[in-house]
Amino acid sequence: MHRASIAALPSVHLWRWPLDLPATDTATLRALLSVDELARADRFALPGHAARFVAAHGRLRQLLGHLVGQPPAALVFCASTGGKPELAAGGLRFSLSHTADLAALAVAPFEVGLDIEMIRPIDRDLPEQFFCRQERDALRALPEPAWLAAFFRCWTRKEAVSKALGLGLALPLDQFGVSCGATEPAGLTWLAGAPDAPEIWQMEHLEVAPGYIGAVAAACRGWRVVWQSNPWDAKGISQ
């Protein structure tokens, strides 16, 4: 799939891939990274974490290079005013997320945010520190294990909104709300200073893989989620 076909569809295209790769694949992907990316990888204290960073960002370069018709190593990234990575040449918008041994990428012709998380034990006090009142109230009423699933639905949806806005930590997590119930649709319920936001935003829950959960969000409606196969699996992309 190429850039023109993505731009023509009201869709968010998604890819996912494992981060624990053979050493030969990791070395190949490392050769695609920029000097800054290599420096970030080398700051990890544990070699396994560095290798996962390389797998995430090397595959990101392969996929975006494939879509825009450029060599992966030649891609130049810049940061938005909020710090969100962008292609310096403009065009496609993307959001990368990785957790544990899995990465996922969302690509669209509009600003998009993606978050995935591995489901794992979480301190029940964590939402009390960061979430808005409605979310805290909803979570307090839940027993285990329903609470854990609801927490990660809430967390990934909030992160997806933050990433789509490109504001990162500049937008406190208690300044907007999302749905987190098992039977209610994924959605933005309110956003401080933007009373029309719930009608403008669209959000989709993602069953990424067994033991993982995710969400994708954008400040526009009418799009659909399309999972894509990885081109390197079909030998359709250079290593």
C-alpha positions, -999 to +999 in steps of 0.1 A: +000+000+000+013+034-010+008+070+002-018+078-025-041+049-015-039+059+022-047+096+015-077+086-006-094+066+022-111+079+054-091+053+073-065+049+100-041+022+089-025+001+116+005-022+117+019-043+146+051-062+150+072-080+177+102-062+192+122-092+202+141-100+170+171-120+160+204-101+165+210-100+127+176-083+121+183-058+149+217-050+134+201-044+100+175-021+115+201-002+136+218+008+104+187+027+093+186+049+124+198+085+126+226+097+149+200+110+173+181+078+173+212+058+179+222+080+208+187+074+224+191+037+219+225+037+235+212+055+266+193+024+277+210+007+306+198-028+295+208-042+261+173-058+257+156-024+260+180-009+235+173-037+210+135-031+214+139+006+207+159-002+176+132-027+165+104-002+170+121+028+153+138+008+126+105-008+115+089+026+117+114+039+092+108+009+069+071+013+069+070+051+064+097+048+037+076+021+020+046+044+021+062+076+008+086+059-016+118+069+001+148+049+015+141+043+052+175+057+063+169+089+043+137+099+062+141+131+083+119+137+113+111+169+131+090+176+162+057+196+164+054+225+189+042+199+214+070+175+206+052+150+185+074+134+158+065+142+122+080+136+088+099+168+079+086+166+044+050+167+057+022+145+042+012+115+062+006+117+099+016+088+122+016+077+158+040+050+171+034+031+204+054+002+219+051-017+252+069-048+264+077-068+233+051-053+209+049-022+188+021-007+167+019+022+142-011+042+131-009+062+098-035+085+084-039+116+063-050+135+094-036+139+130-040+106+148-030+092+182-023+056+191-015+039+224-011+002+232-003-013+266+005-047+279-021-056+306-002-060+339-008-054+376-014-017+385-017+000+419-053+010+424-042+044+437-027+054+403-060+068+388-065+089+419-034+108+410-040+114+373-075+108+361-105+131+361-133+128+387-157+109+364-131+083+356-120+079+392-157+074+403-163+048+376-132+029+385-137+029+422-170+010+417-154-019+400-140-051+415-111-071+402-105-082+375-130-058+359-111-028+374-078-037+357-093-040+322-112-007+327-081+010+339-062+001+307-092+010+285-091+044+302-053+048+301-049+039+264-078+061+254-064+091+273-029+085+258-044+083+223-061+117+227-029+133+241-009+119+212-034+130+186-033+166+200+005+164+200+006+180+235+021+152+255+025+161+292+014+197+284-022+184+287-029+171+322-048+139+322-075+153+345-084+180+319-104+156+297-124+124+301-129+092+282-153+063+285-139+032+302-169+008+307-169-026+292-201-021+273-200+016+263-184+027+231-149+042+232-151+079+231-140+113+244-166+125+270-153+160+276-123+182+270-116+214+290-122+245+270-138+226+240-175+218+247-180+204+212-151+180+214-172+148+221-191+154+188-159+161+169-136+133+181-138+097+171-121+069+191-118+032+185-109+004+210-082-020+198-077-057+206-041-056+197-030-091+207-037-115+236-027-097+268-025-063+252-050-035+247-051-003+227-069+028+214-067+051+184-082+086+183-085+116+160-103+149+161-125+140+131-152+115+123-161+090+096-129+070+095-124+033+100-096+011+113-077-010+088-051-035+100-024-040+075+001-069+070+037-061+075+055-058+041+087-074+053+068-106+062+060-110+024+095-099+014+080-068+000+103-044+018+141-043+020+157-053+052 
